[in-house]
Amino acid sequence: MPLARASWFTVVGVCAIAAVSFAVSGYTGYTIVLVAVGLAAAVNLLPPP
């Protein structure tokens, strides 16, 4: 696995963990932002057309 792809997986994973953590704590706004950032990072994991 190339380093660039591994780093995107790391970003998506960190965003997912943080989003769940903030959701449990009751911070809805931060949760939505973290989910959006995670989805934006996940776009880089899609196969090229």
N, C-alpha and C positions, 0 to 999 in steps of 0.2 A: 504494500500500500504506500503510495507516495506521501511525503511529509505534508504537502498542502491538503490532501484529502483527510489525513489523520487530524490535522488541526481544525478543519471544519467540523469533523465529528466531535472533537473536544468542545468546541464552542456550542454546538447544538446540545450536547449532554449537560454542560454547565448551565445553559439557559433553562433546560428542562428541570434540572434539580432545583435551581433557584426559583423558578416559577411555582413549583409545587410547595417549596418552603414558604414563599410569600403568600400563596393561596391559603395554606394552613394557618398562617399568622393573621389573615384577614386583610391583607393589603391588596385590594382588587386592582387598583390602577397599575401598580408595579407588576402584578401578575400578567396583565394584558400586554404591557410593554415587553416583558421578557418573552412571552409567547410569540409576539410579533417579530422580535429580534431573532429568536430561534428559528422561526419559519423562514425568515429572510436568509439566514445562514444555511438552512437546509436546501435552499434552491441551488446552492453550489455543489450539492451532493448528487444532483440529478445527472443521468448520463447525457453526454453531448448529443445533439440532434444528428 
